[in-house]
Amino acid sequence: MREPVELRRRRILAVVRSRGSARVSDLADELKVSVVTVRRDIEELERAGQLVRGHGVVRSVVPIQRAAPEAVPEDGHTVALMVPERHSYLFETLHGARTVLEEAGLRIALHIVPRRAAAERPMVEAALAGGASGLLIAPNWRSLESEEADYGWLAELDVPTVLMERRPRPGSRLHALDSVCSDHWYGMHLAVDHLISLGHRRIILAVRDDSPTARALRAAFIEIAVTRTEVEDWTVVLSSPEAGPDLSAGPVYPALDLPALLAERGSTGVVLHGDVDAVIQVQRLAEAGLRVPEDCSVVAYDDVVAALSSTPLTAVAPPKTQIGAAAAELMLYRLGRLAEDAGESATEPVRRVELLPELKVRGSAQAPAKSR
């Protein structure tokens, strides 16, 4: 994945140029990567003559500047950021974008979008009328129908637009729009492969169905479960009564009775999306007298609060902060290109960046009892 490496190195360069110097350990903390990774990036930047290394410190070779390396003009650019309300996962993405944009000297206008249908369009139109030069957006898209309904007007916006954690339908009008998202197929592969490697052969996916991420996870799990010959039995269920796409009449979906489902299917491993639902289900397993991981192994998906569960949960962690940072870097690039072209349409190709999640092993999964 060359693109994420390049984006990270540009972020390092932007930070060092804005401050004049920076400690390697501080850069690692801010970028959420290892010190070894930062050192490797710095070595490459030094070879290119862009930075100078010292003992634990890296220094800029040019005077301190506020502009980003893409030469975005400092003329009061405002970037609108839009994320759904009550969505802690995307709030982490927002913080990643904020860091990059503020370091570049751009103003950020945050908009929290309510969960009602078609809420984004009037808010986007108001933001653009208010002078926003670019748009970073993670639409609600609770259903496929609501997603398709937004394709037309989003494709017609006349400012640089980058989708965050959203991948439009192939061949749709938004297929050719800049986007940055996690590779959720790979994330689901990590979860299922971890359970299989421990000896689990009967696996349940309890997943939401109210976002593009949830739908991608459902599709990925089914594909993986069908193709992995080790899996003897699998099923997909809704993780919460409030996890479906249509809440117009309130929660109308049946509550998940995970203990009963485990007994019915003889399952020993569960993948739970998202984190809050995972913590709730683990509590219900305990109430039913089932222990995690002794009686049931659990892998959560999102890793927002999984580590805080009474039993810290092994979890797939999409690169939430890095998604926002990469989207912001792409926005800086587009704004810089517009400045260079003096208003003419940019000829650069559309960029569809995909970052890989990680598996954080915390001990909520182990070999099933019968194989120990």
Contacts in CASP RR format, 6 or more apart in sequence:
PFRMAT RR
TARGET T0000
AUTHOR 0000-0000-0000
METHOD contacts of the structure
MODEL  1
MREPVELRRRRILAVVRSRGSARVSDLADELKVSVVTVRRDIEELERAGQ
LVRGHGVVRSVVPIQRAAPEAVPEDGHTVALMVPERHSYLFETLHGARTV
LEEAGLRIALHIVPRRAAAERPMVEAALAGGASGLLIAPNWRSLESEEAD
YGWLAELDVPTVLMERRPRPGSRLHALDSVCSDHWYGMHLAVDHLISLGH
RRIILAVRDDSPTARALRAAFIEIAVTRTEVEDWTVVLSSPEAGPDLSAG
PVYPALDLPALLAERGSTGVVLHGDVDAVIQVQRLAEAGLRVPEDCSVVA
YDDVVAALSSTPLTAVAPPKTQIGAAAAELMLYRLGRLAEDAGESATEPV
RRVELLPELKVRGSAQAPAKSR
1 354 0 8 1.000
1 355 0 8 1.000
1 356 0 8 1.000
3 326 0 8 1.000
3 351 0 8 1.000
3 353 0 8 1.000
4 322 0 8 1.000
4 326 0 8 1.000
4 353 0 8 1.000
4 355 0 8 1.000
5 41 0 8 1.000
7 325 0 8 1.000
7 326 0 8 1.000
7 329 0 8 1.000
7 330 0 8 1.000
7 353 0 8 1.000
8 31 0 8 1.000
8 33 0 8 1.000
8 37 0 8 1.000
8 41 0 8 1.000
8 322 0 8 1.000
9 41 0 8 1.000
9 44 0 8 1.000
9 45 0 8 1.000
10 68 0 8 1.000
10 69 0 8 1.000
10 70 0 8 1.000
10 329 0 8 1.000
11 31 0 8 1.000
11 100 0 8 1.000
11 325 0 8 1.000
11 329 0 8 1.000
12 27 0 8 1.000
12 31 0 8 1.000
12 38 0 8 1.000
12 41 0 8 1.000
12 42 0 8 1.000
12 45 0 8 1.000
12 51 0 8 1.000
12 58 0 8 1.000
13 45 0 8 1.000
13 50 0 8 1.000
13 51 0 8 1.000
13 69 0 8 1.000
14 68 0 8 1.000
14 69 0 8 1.000
14 100 0 8 1.000
14 103 0 8 1.000
14 104 0 8 1.000
15 22 0 8 1.000
15 27 0 8 1.000
15 30 0 8 1.000
15 103 0 8 1.000
16 22 0 8 1.000
16 27 0 8 1.000
16 51 0 8 1.000
16 58 0 8 1.000
16 59 0 8 1.000
16 60 0 8 1.000
17 60 0 8 1.000
17 62 0 8 1.000
17 64 0 8 1.000
17 65 0 8 1.000
17 69 0 8 1.000
18 64 0 8 1.000
18 65 0 8 1.000
18 66 0 8 1.000
18 103 0 8 1.000
19 60 0 8 1.000
19 64 0 8 1.000
20 59 0 8 1.000
20 60 0 8 1.000
20 64 0 8 1.000
21 57 0 8 1.000
21 58 0 8 1.000
21 59 0 8 1.000
21 60 0 8 1.000
22 57 0 8 1.000
22 58 0 8 1.000
23 56 0 8 1.000
23 57 0 8 1.000
23 58 0 8 1.000
24 35 0 8 1.000
24 38 0 8 1.000
24 39 0 8 1.000
24 42 0 8 1.000
24 56 0 8 1.000
24 57 0 8 1.000
24 58 0 8 1.000
25 35 0 8 1.000
25 56 0 8 1.000
27 38 0 8 1.000
27 58 0 8 1.000
28 34 0 8 1.000
28 35 0 8 1.000
28 37 0 8 1.000
28 38 0 8 1.000
30 99 0 8 1.000
31 38 0 8 1.000
31 322 0 8 1.000
31 325 0 8 1.000
32 319 0 8 1.000
32 321 0 8 1.000
32 322 0 8 1.000
42 51 0 8 1.000
42 53 0 8 1.000
42 58 0 8 1.000
43 53 0 8 1.000
45 51 0 8 1.000
46 52 0 8 1.000
46 53 0 8 1.000
49 61 0 8 1.000
50 61 0 8 1.000
51 58 0 8 1.000
51 59 0 8 1.000
51 60 0 8 1.000
51 61 0 8 1.000
52 58 0 8 1.000
52 59 0 8 1.000
52 60 0 8 1.000
52 61 0 8 1.000
53 59 0 8 1.000
66 74 0 8 1.000
66 103 0 8 1.000
66 104 0 8 1.000
66 105 0 8 1.000
67 74 0 8 1.000
67 104 0 8 1.000
67 105 0 8 1.000
68 100 0 8 1.000
68 103 0 8 1.000
68 104 0 8 1.000
68 105 0 8 1.000
68 332 0 8 1.000
70 329 0 8 1.000
70 332 0 8 1.000
70 333 0 8 1.000
70 335 0 8 1.000
70 336 0 8 1.000
70 337 0 8 1.000
71 336 0 8 1.000
71 339 0 8 1.000
71 340 0 8 1.000
72 104 0 8 1.000
72 106 0 8 1.000
72 332 0 8 1.000
72 335 0 8 1.000
72 336 0 8 1.000
72 339 0 8 1.000
73 335 0 8 1.000
73 336 0 8 1.000
73 339 0 8 1.000
74 105 0 8 1.000
76 106 0 8 1.000
76 107 0 8 1.000
76 133 0 8 1.000
77 106 0 8 1.000
77 107 0 8 1.000
77 133 0 8 1.000
77 134 0 8 1.000
77 335 0 8 1.000
78 106 0 8 1.000
78 107 0 8 1.000
78 108 0 8 1.000
78 109 0 8 1.000
78 131 0 8 1.000
78 132 0 8 1.000
78 133 0 8 1.000
78 134 0 8 1.000
79 101 0 8 1.000
79 106 0 8 1.000
79 107 0 8 1.000
79 108 0 8 1.000
79 109 0 8 1.000
79 132 0 8 1.000
79 133 0 8 1.000
79 134 0 8 1.000
79 135 0 8 1.000
79 136 0 8 1.000
79 328 0 8 1.000
79 331 0 8 1.000
80 109 0 8 1.000
80 111 0 8 1.000
80 124 0 8 1.000
80 127 0 8 1.000
80 128 0 8 1.000
80 132 0 8 1.000
80 134 0 8 1.000
80 135 0 8 1.000
80 136 0 8 1.000
80 137 0 8 1.000
81 94 0 8 1.000
81 97 0 8 1.000
81 98 0 8 1.000
81 108 0 8 1.000
81 109 0 8 1.000
81 110 0 8 1.000
81 111 0 8 1.000
81 136 0 8 1.000
81 137 0 8 1.000
82 111 0 8 1.000
82 112 0 8 1.000
82 113 0 8 1.000
82 120 0 8 1.000
82 123 0 8 1.000
82 124 0 8 1.000
82 127 0 8 1.000
82 135 0 8 1.000
82 136 0 8 1.000
82 137 0 8 1.000
82 138 0 8 1.000
82 139 0 8 1.000
83 90 0 8 1.000
83 91 0 8 1.000
83 93 0 8 1.000
83 94 0 8 1.000
83 110 0 8 1.000
83 111 0 8 1.000
83 112 0 8 1.000
83 113 0 8 1.000
83 137 0 8 1.000
83 138 0 8 1.000
83 164 0 8 1.000
84 90 0 8 1.000
84 112 0 8 1.000
84 113 0 8 1.000
84 115 0 8 1.000
84 138 0 8 1.000
84 139 0 8 1.000
84 140 0 8 1.000
85 112 0 8 1.000
85 113 0 8 1.000
85 114 0 8 1.000
85 115 0 8 1.000
86 115 0 8 1.000
87 138 0 8 1.000
88 304 0 8 1.000
88 305 0 8 1.000
89 165 0 8 1.000
89 213 0 8 1.000
89 302 0 8 1.000
89 304 0 8 1.000
89 318 0 8 1.000
89 320 0 8 1.000
90 138 0 8 1.000
90 164 0 8 1.000
90 165 0 8 1.000
90 320 0 8 1.000
92 304 0 8 1.000
92 320 0 8 1.000
92 321 0 8 1.000
93 138 0 8 1.000
93 164 0 8 1.000
93 165 0 8 1.000
93 320 0 8 1.000
93 321 0 8 1.000
93 323 0 8 1.000
93 324 0 8 1.000
93 327 0 8 1.000
94 110 0 8 1.000
94 324 0 8 1.000
95 321 0 8 1.000
96 321 0 8 1.000
96 322 0 8 1.000
96 323 0 8 1.000
96 324 0 8 1.000
96 325 0 8 1.000
96 328 0 8 1.000
97 108 0 8 1.000
97 136 0 8 1.000
97 164 0 8 1.000
97 324 0 8 1.000
97 325 0 8 1.000
97 327 0 8 1.000
97 328 0 8 1.000
98 108 0 8 1.000
98 328 0 8 1.000
99 325 0 8 1.000
99 328 0 8 1.000
100 324 0 8 1.000
100 325 0 8 1.000
100 328 0 8 1.000
100 329 0 8 1.000
100 332 0 8 1.000
101 108 0 8 1.000
101 328 0 8 1.000
101 331 0 8 1.000
101 332 0 8 1.000
102 108 0 8 1.000
104 328 0 8 1.000
104 332 0 8 1.000
106 332 0 8 1.000
109 127 0 8 1.000
109 132 0 8 1.000
111 123 0 8 1.000
111 127 0 8 1.000
113 119 0 8 1.000
113 120 0 8 1.000
113 123 0 8 1.000
113 139 0 8 1.000
113 140 0 8 1.000
115 140 0 8 1.000
115 142 0 8 1.000
115 247 0 8 1.000
117 142 0 8 1.000
117 146 0 8 1.000
118 146 0 8 1.000
118 149 0 8 1.000
118 150 0 8 1.000
119 140 0 8 1.000
120 137 0 8 1.000
120 139 0 8 1.000
120 140 0 8 1.000
120 150 0 8 1.000
121 150 0 8 1.000
121 153 0 8 1.000
124 135 0 8 1.000
124 137 0 8 1.000
124 154 0 8 1.000
124 157 0 8 1.000
127 135 0 8 1.000
128 135 0 8 1.000
128 157 0 8 1.000
128 159 0 8 1.000
132 159 0 8 1.000
133 159 0 8 1.000
133 160 0 8 1.000
133 335 0 8 1.000
134 159 0 8 1.000
134 160 0 8 1.000
134 161 0 8 1.000
134 331 0 8 1.000
134 334 0 8 1.000
134 335 0 8 1.000
135 157 0 8 1.000
135 159 0 8 1.000
135 160 0 8 1.000
135 161 0 8 1.000
135 162 0 8 1.000
136 161 0 8 1.000
136 162 0 8 1.000
136 164 0 8 1.000
136 324 0 8 1.000
136 327 0 8 1.000
136 328 0 8 1.000
136 331 0 8 1.000
137 154 0 8 1.000
137 161 0 8 1.000
137 162 0 8 1.000
137 163 0 8 1.000
137 164 0 8 1.000
138 163 0 8 1.000
138 164 0 8 1.000
138 165 0 8 1.000
138 166 0 8 1.000
139 147 0 8 1.000
139 150 0 8 1.000
139 154 0 8 1.000
139 163 0 8 1.000
139 166 0 8 1.000
140 146 0 8 1.000
140 211 0 8 1.000
141 147 0 8 1.000
141 150 0 8 1.000
141 166 0 8 1.000
141 211 0 8 1.000
141 212 0 8 1.000
142 210 0 8 1.000
142 211 0 8 1.000
142 244 0 8 1.000
142 245 0 8 1.000
142 246 0 8 1.000
142 247 0 8 1.000
143 210 0 8 1.000
143 245 0 8 1.000
143 246 0 8 1.000
144 215 0 8 1.000
146 245 0 8 1.000
147 168 0 8 1.000
147 169 0 8 1.000
147 212 0 8 1.000
148 169 0 8 1.000
148 172 0 8 1.000
151 168 0 8 1.000
151 172 0 8 1.000
151 173 0 8 1.000
151 174 0 8 1.000
152 173 0 8 1.000
152 174 0 8 1.000
154 161 0 8 1.000
154 173 0 8 1.000
154 174 0 8 1.000
154 177 0 8 1.000
155 173 0 8 1.000
155 174 0 8 1.000
155 177 0 8 1.000
160 178 0 8 1.000
160 331 0 8 1.000
160 334 0 8 1.000
160 335 0 8 1.000
160 338 0 8 1.000
161 177 0 8 1.000
161 178 0 8 1.000
162 177 0 8 1.000
162 178 0 8 1.000
162 179 0 8 1.000
162 180 0 8 1.000
162 327 0 8 1.000
162 330 0 8 1.000
162 331 0 8 1.000
162 334 0 8 1.000
163 174 0 8 1.000
163 177 0 8 1.000
163 178 0 8 1.000
163 179 0 8 1.000
163 180 0 8 1.000
163 181 0 8 1.000
163 327 0 8 1.000
164 179 0 8 1.000
164 180 0 8 1.000
164 181 0 8 1.000
164 323 0 8 1.000
164 324 0 8 1.000
164 327 0 8 1.000
165 180 0 8 1.000
165 181 0 8 1.000
165 182 0 8 1.000
165 212 0 8 1.000
165 213 0 8 1.000
165 318 0 8 1.000
165 323 0 8 1.000
166 179 0 8 1.000
166 181 0 8 1.000
166 212 0 8 1.000
167 179 0 8 1.000
167 181 0 8 1.000
167 212 0 8 1.000
167 216 0 8 1.000
167 352 0 8 1.000
168 174 0 8 1.000
168 175 0 8 1.000
168 177 0 8 1.000
168 179 0 8 1.000
169 175 0 8 1.000
176 350 0 8 1.000
177 350 0 8 1.000
178 330 0 8 1.000
178 334 0 8 1.000
178 350 0 8 1.000
178 351 0 8 1.000
178 352 0 8 1.000
179 351 0 8 1.000
179 352 0 8 1.000
179 353 0 8 1.000
180 323 0 8 1.000
180 324 0 8 1.000
180 326 0 8 1.000
180 327 0 8 1.000
180 330 0 8 1.000
180 353 0 8 1.000
180 354 0 8 1.000
180 355 0 8 1.000
181 323 0 8 1.000
181 353 0 8 1.000
181 354 0 8 1.000
181 355 0 8 1.000
182 213 0 8 1.000
182 318 0 8 1.000
182 319 0 8 1.000
182 323 0 8 1.000
182 354 0 8 1.000
182 355 0 8 1.000
182 356 0 8 1.000
182 357 0 8 1.000
183 354 0 8 1.000
183 355 0 8 1.000
183 356 0 8 1.000
183 357 0 8 1.000
184 213 0 8 1.000
184 216 0 8 1.000
184 217 0 8 1.000
184 220 0 8 1.000
184 318 0 8 1.000
184 357 0 8 1.000
185 216 0 8 1.000
185 220 0 8 1.000
185 223 0 8 1.000
185 224 0 8 1.000
186 356 0 8 1.000
186 357 0 8 1.000
187 220 0 8 1.000
187 301 0 8 1.000
187 316 0 8 1.000
187 318 0 8 1.000
187 356 0 8 1.000
187 357 0 8 1.000
187 359 0 8 1.000
188 217 0 8 1.000
188 220 0 8 1.000
188 221 0 8 1.000
188 224 0 8 1.000
188 271 0 8 1.000
188 301 0 8 1.000
188 316 0 8 1.000
189 220 0 8 1.000
189 224 0 8 1.000
190 316 0 8 1.000
190 357 0 8 1.000
190 358 0 8 1.000
190 359 0 8 1.000
191 271 0 8 1.000
191 299 0 8 1.000
191 301 0 8 1.000
191 316 0 8 1.000
191 359 0 8 1.000
192 203 0 8 1.000
192 221 0 8 1.000
192 224 0 8 1.000
192 225 0 8 1.000
192 228 0 8 1.000
192 231 0 8 1.000
192 271 0 8 1.000
194 299 0 8 1.000
194 314 0 8 1.000
194 359 0 8 1.000
194 361 0 8 1.000
194 365 0 8 1.000
195 203 0 8 1.000
195 269 0 8 1.000
195 271 0 8 1.000
195 297 0 8 1.000
195 299 0 8 1.000
195 365 0 8 1.000
196 203 0 8 1.000
196 228 0 8 1.000
196 230 0 8 1.000
196 231 0 8 1.000
198 297 0 8 1.000
198 365 0 8 1.000
198 366 0 8 1.000
198 367 0 8 1.000
198 368 0 8 1.000
199 230 0 8 1.000
199 367 0 8 1.000
199 368 0 8 1.000
199 371 0 8 1.000
200 268 0 8 1.000
200 269 0 8 1.000
200 297 0 8 1.000
200 365 0 8 1.000
200 368 0 8 1.000
201 230 0 8 1.000
201 231 0 8 1.000
201 232 0 8 1.000
201 233 0 8 1.000
201 268 0 8 1.000
202 231 0 8 1.000
202 232 0 8 1.000
202 233 0 8 1.000
202 234 0 8 1.000
202 265 0 8 1.000
202 266 0 8 1.000
202 267 0 8 1.000
202 268 0 8 1.000
202 269 0 8 1.000
203 225 0 8 1.000
203 231 0 8 1.000
203 233 0 8 1.000
203 234 0 8 1.000
203 267 0 8 1.000
203 268 0 8 1.000
203 269 0 8 1.000
203 270 0 8 1.000
203 271 0 8 1.000
204 234 0 8 1.000
204 235 0 8 1.000
204 236 0 8 1.000
204 237 0 8 1.000
204 258 0 8 1.000
204 261 0 8 1.000
204 262 0 8 1.000
204 265 0 8 1.000
204 267 0 8 1.000
204 269 0 8 1.000
204 270 0 8 1.000
204 271 0 8 1.000
205 217 0 8 1.000
205 218 0 8 1.000
205 221 0 8 1.000
205 225 0 8 1.000
205 234 0 8 1.000
205 235 0 8 1.000
205 236 0 8 1.000
205 237 0 8 1.000
205 270 0 8 1.000
205 271 0 8 1.000
205 273 0 8 1.000
206 237 0 8 1.000
206 238 0 8 1.000
206 239 0 8 1.000
206 256 0 8 1.000
206 258 0 8 1.000
206 270 0 8 1.000
206 271 0 8 1.000
206 272 0 8 1.000
206 273 0 8 1.000
206 277 0 8 1.000
206 281 0 8 1.000
207 214 0 8 1.000
207 217 0 8 1.000
207 218 0 8 1.000
207 221 0 8 1.000
207 236 0 8 1.000
207 237 0 8 1.000
207 238 0 8 1.000
207 239 0 8 1.000
207 243 0 8 1.000
207 271 0 8 1.000
207 272 0 8 1.000
207 273 0 8 1.000
207 274 0 8 1.000
207 301 0 8 1.000
208 214 0 8 1.000
208 238 0 8 1.000
208 239 0 8 1.000
208 240 0 8 1.000
208 243 0 8 1.000
208 244 0 8 1.000
208 273 0 8 1.000
208 274 0 8 1.000
208 277 0 8 1.000
209 215 0 8 1.000
209 218 0 8 1.000
209 238 0 8 1.000
209 243 0 8 1.000
209 244 0 8 1.000
209 245 0 8 1.000
210 243 0 8 1.000
210 244 0 8 1.000
210 245 0 8 1.000
210 247 0 8 1.000
214 243 0 8 1.000
214 273 0 8 1.000
217 273 0 8 1.000
217 301 0 8 1.000
218 236 0 8 1.000
221 234 0 8 1.000
221 236 0 8 1.000
221 271 0 8 1.000
222 236 0 8 1.000
225 231 0 8 1.000
225 234 0 8 1.000
233 265 0 8 1.000
233 266 0 8 1.000
233 267 0 8 1.000
235 261 0 8 1.000
235 265 0 8 1.000
235 267 0 8 1.000
237 256 0 8 1.000
237 261 0 8 1.000
238 244 0 8 1.000
238 253 0 8 1.000
238 254 0 8 1.000
238 256 0 8 1.000
239 256 0 8 1.000
239 272 0 8 1.000
239 273 0 8 1.000
239 274 0 8 1.000
239 277 0 8 1.000
239 278 0 8 1.000
239 281 0 8 1.000
240 253 0 8 1.000
240 255 0 8 1.000
240 256 0 8 1.000
240 277 0 8 1.000
240 280 0 8 1.000
241 251 0 8 1.000
241 252 0 8 1.000
241 253 0 8 1.000
241 254 0 8 1.000
241 255 0 8 1.000
242 250 0 8 1.000
242 251 0 8 1.000
242 253 0 8 1.000
243 253 0 8 1.000
243 277 0 8 1.000
244 253 0 8 1.000
246 252 0 8 1.000
256 281 0 8 1.000
258 270 0 8 1.000
258 281 0 8 1.000
258 284 0 8 1.000
258 285 0 8 1.000
259 284 0 8 1.000
259 285 0 8 1.000
259 288 0 8 1.000
259 289 0 8 1.000
259 290 0 8 1.000
261 267 0 8 1.000
262 268 0 8 1.000
262 270 0 8 1.000
262 290 0 8 1.000
262 296 0 8 1.000
267 296 0 8 1.000
268 296 0 8 1.000
268 297 0 8 1.000
268 368 0 8 1.000
268 369 0 8 1.000
269 296 0 8 1.000
269 297 0 8 1.000
269 298 0 8 1.000
269 299 0 8 1.000
269 365 0 8 1.000
269 368 0 8 1.000
270 281 0 8 1.000
270 296 0 8 1.000
270 297 0 8 1.000
270 298 0 8 1.000
270 299 0 8 1.000
271 298 0 8 1.000
271 299 0 8 1.000
271 300 0 8 1.000
271 301 0 8 1.000
272 278 0 8 1.000
272 281 0 8 1.000
272 282 0 8 1.000
272 298 0 8 1.000
272 299 0 8 1.000
272 300 0 8 1.000
272 301 0 8 1.000
273 300 0 8 1.000
273 301 0 8 1.000
273 302 0 8 1.000
274 300 0 8 1.000
274 301 0 8 1.000
274 302 0 8 1.000
274 304 0 8 1.000
275 300 0 8 1.000
275 301 0 8 1.000
275 302 0 8 1.000
275 303 0 8 1.000
275 304 0 8 1.000
275 305 0 8 1.000
275 306 0 8 1.000
275 313 0 8 1.000
275 315 0 8 1.000
276 304 0 8 1.000
276 305 0 8 1.000
278 298 0 8 1.000
278 300 0 8 1.000
278 301 0 8 1.000
278 302 0 8 1.000
278 306 0 8 1.000
278 309 0 8 1.000
278 313 0 8 1.000
278 315 0 8 1.000
279 300 0 8 1.000
279 305 0 8 1.000
279 306 0 8 1.000
279 308 0 8 1.000
279 309 0 8 1.000
279 313 0 8 1.000
281 298 0 8 1.000
282 292 0 8 1.000
282 298 0 8 1.000
282 309 0 8 1.000
282 310 0 8 1.000
282 311 0 8 1.000
282 313 0 8 1.000
282 364 0 8 1.000
283 310 0 8 1.000
285 291 0 8 1.000
285 292 0 8 1.000
285 295 0 8 1.000
285 296 0 8 1.000
286 292 0 8 1.000
286 310 0 8 1.000
289 295 0 8 1.000
290 296 0 8 1.000
292 298 0 8 1.000
292 311 0 8 1.000
292 364 0 8 1.000
293 311 0 8 1.000
293 363 0 8 1.000
293 364 0 8 1.000
293 365 0 8 1.000
293 366 0 8 1.000
294 366 0 8 1.000
294 369 0 8 1.000
295 369 0 8 1.000
297 364 0 8 1.000
297 365 0 8 1.000
297 366 0 8 1.000
297 368 0 8 1.000
298 311 0 8 1.000
298 313 0 8 1.000
298 314 0 8 1.000
298 364 0 8 1.000
298 365 0 8 1.000
299 313 0 8 1.000
299 314 0 8 1.000
299 315 0 8 1.000
299 316 0 8 1.000
299 359 0 8 1.000
299 364 0 8 1.000
299 365 0 8 1.000
300 306 0 8 1.000
300 309 0 8 1.000
300 313 0 8 1.000
300 314 0 8 1.000
300 315 0 8 1.000
300 316 0 8 1.000
300 364 0 8 1.000
301 315 0 8 1.000
301 316 0 8 1.000
302 315 0 8 1.000
302 316 0 8 1.000
302 317 0 8 1.000
302 318 0 8 1.000
303 315 0 8 1.000
303 316 0 8 1.000
303 317 0 8 1.000
303 318 0 8 1.000
303 360 0 8 1.000
304 320 0 8 1.000
306 312 0 8 1.000
306 313 0 8 1.000
306 314 0 8 1.000
306 315 0 8 1.000
306 360 0 8 1.000
306 362 0 8 1.000
307 313 0 8 1.000
307 315 0 8 1.000
307 360 0 8 1.000
307 362 0 8 1.000
309 364 0 8 1.000
311 363 0 8 1.000
311 364 0 8 1.000
312 362 0 8 1.000
312 363 0 8 1.000
312 364 0 8 1.000
313 362 0 8 1.000
313 364 0 8 1.000
314 359 0 8 1.000
314 360 0 8 1.000
314 361 0 8 1.000
314 362 0 8 1.000
314 363 0 8 1.000
314 364 0 8 1.000
314 365 0 8 1.000
315 359 0 8 1.000
315 360 0 8 1.000
315 362 0 8 1.000
316 357 0 8 1.000
316 358 0 8 1.000
316 359 0 8 1.000
316 360 0 8 1.000
317 357 0 8 1.000
317 358 0 8 1.000
317 359 0 8 1.000
317 360 0 8 1.000
318 355 0 8 1.000
318 357 0 8 1.000
319 355 0 8 1.000
319 356 0 8 1.000
319 357 0 8 1.000
319 358 0 8 1.000
322 355 0 8 1.000
323 355 0 8 1.000
326 353 0 8 1.000
326 355 0 8 1.000
330 351 0 8 1.000
330 353 0 8 1.000
333 348 0 8 1.000
334 346 0 8 1.000
337 346 0 8 1.000
337 348 0 8 1.000
338 346 0 8 1.000
366 372 0 8 1.000
END
